[in-house]
Amino acid sequence: MRYWLMKSEPATFSLDDLAARPGQTEPWDGVRNYQARNMMRDEMRPGDQVFFYHSNCAVPGIVGIAEVVGEPRPDPTAFDPESSYHDPKSTPEKPRWHLVDVRYVRHLRRVIPLAELKTHATGALDGLPLVRRGNRLSIMPVTPEQWAFILSLE
């Protein structure tokens, strides 16, 4: 099992939205960064645990936990000309973009804000991409030690 952090803007798709979905499950579609895509396609597997992170909001931070519940597969939004995620160079025969299904596990007891996480950037969270300057990835790996430390902040 691996650990991940996945970012979403709560105005677009929040942890509450995930919890309200049928089966509390949703495809994590629309990823259009090759590095993030590669992690989903090549490394994520069912059973992996995910920190759900709200970005671009008043208090960005980790709000809950989800679980990867589906094998990586092509992202159908890339093939849909009506989708804002459409990519005309991606075809069902040669897909460029992939997704995984994620299922809600729980809300954290409190939001763990990015500002608080950054105070541990030279300690327990050293190497966590989230606390590095300029990080823009929407998906990033979390080590088991970082996962346990973040949960201890709850």
C-alpha positions in Angstrom: 0.0 0.0 0.0 1.2 3.5 -0.8 0.1 6.9 0.4 -0.8 10.0 -1.6 -2.1 13.5 -1.3 -4.6 14.7 -3.9 -5.6 18.3 -4.3 -9.0 19.6 -5.3 -10.6 23.1 -5.2 -13.6 22.7 -2.9 -15.6 25.1 -5.0 -15.2 22.5 -7.9 -15.2 19.2 -5.9 -14.9 18.9 -2.2 -14.6 16.1 0.3 -18.2 16.7 1.1 -19.0 16.2 -2.5 -17.1 12.9 -2.5 -19.0 11.7 0.6 -22.3 12.5 -1.1 -21.6 10.5 -4.2 -23.3 7.1 -4.8 -21.1 4.6 -3.0 -19.1 7.6 -1.8 -16.9 7.0 -4.9 -15.9 9.2 -7.8 -13.4 9.0 -10.7 -10.5 11.4 -10.1 -10.7 12.8 -13.6 -9.4 15.9 -15.4 -5.7 15.5 -14.4 -3.7 17.2 -17.2 -0.2 17.2 -15.8 2.1 14.4 -17.1 3.9 13.8 -13.8 0.6 13.5 -11.9 -0.8 11.3 -14.6 2.2 9.0 -14.5 1.8 8.6 -10.7 -1.9 7.7 -11.1 -1.3 5.4 -14.1 2.0 3.7 -13.0 2.0 3.7 -9.2 -1.5 4.0 -7.7 -3.3 0.8 -6.9 -6.5 -0.2 -5.1 -6.0 0.1 -1.3 -3.7 3.0 -1.5 -4.6 5.7 1.0 -5.1 9.4 0.0 -5.1 12.6 2.0 -7.8 14.8 0.4 -6.5 18.4 0.3 -8.5 21.5 -0.4 -6.6 24.1 -2.4 -7.4 27.6 -3.6 -9.6 28.4 -0.7 -9.6 30.5 2.5 -7.7 27.9 4.5 -5.9 25.4 2.2 -5.2 22.2 4.0 -5.8 18.5 4.4 -9.4 17.8 5.2 -9.9 14.1 5.0 -8.9 10.6 3.8 -10.0 8.7 0.7 -8.9 5.4 -0.7 -8.0 4.4 -4.2 -10.6 1.7 -5.2 -10.1 1.2 -8.9 -7.3 0.2 -11.2 -5.9 3.1 -13.3 -7.8 3.5 -16.6 -8.1 6.0 -19.5 -9.9 9.2 -18.5 -13.0 9.4 -20.7 -13.3 13.2 -20.3 -10.3 13.5 -22.6 -12.3 11.9 -25.5 -15.5 14.1 -24.9 -15.5 17.2 -27.0 -18.1 18.7 -24.6 -15.9 18.3 -21.6 -13.6 21.1 -20.4 -11.0 18.4 -20.0 -11.2 17.3 -23.7 -7.9 16.6 -25.4 -8.2 16.1 -29.2 -4.8 14.3 -29.2 -6.1 11.6 -26.8 -8.0 8.7 -28.3 -9.5 5.5 -26.9 -6.8 3.6 -28.9 -4.0 5.9 -27.6 -5.1 7.5 -24.4 -3.0 10.3 -23.0 -4.8 10.7 -19.7 -5.7 8.3 -16.9 -7.7 8.3 -13.7 -8.4 6.2 -10.7 -11.6 5.9 -8.6 -11.4 7.2 -5.1 -13.8 6.5 -2.2 -14.5 8.6 0.8 -13.1 7.2 4.1 -13.5 10.0 6.6 -13.1 13.7 7.4 -10.2 14.5 9.7 -11.1 15.7 13.1 -9.9 19.1 12.1 -8.4 20.7 8.9 -4.7 20.6 9.0 -3.7 23.9 7.3 -0.9 24.2 4.8 0.6 26.9 7.0 0.9 24.4 9.9 2.3 21.7 7.6 5.0 24.2 6.4 6.2 24.6 10.0 7.4 21.0 9.8 9.1 21.4 6.4 12.6 21.0 7.8 11.6 18.3 10.3 9.1 15.5 10.0 7.8 16.6 6.6 11.2 17.2 5.0 10.9 16.1 1.4 7.1 16.3 1.2 6.4 18.1 -2.1 3.5 20.0 -0.7 5.7 22.1 1.6 8.2 22.9 -1.1 8.1 26.4 -2.7 6.6 26.4 -6.1 4.9 23.0 -5.9 1.9 22.9 -8.3 1.3 19.1 -8.6 -2.3 18.0 -7.8 -1.1 14.5 -6.9 2.0 13.7 -4.8 3.4 10.8 -2.9 3.5 10.8 0.9 5.9 8.5 2.8 4.5 6.2 5.5 6.4 8.3 8.1 4.9 11.5 6.7 1.5 10.0 6.7 1.8 8.9 10.3 3.1 12.3 11.4 0.3 14.2 9.6 -2.3 12.0 11.3 -0.7 12.7 14.6 -1.4 16.4 14.1 -5.1 15.7 13.9 
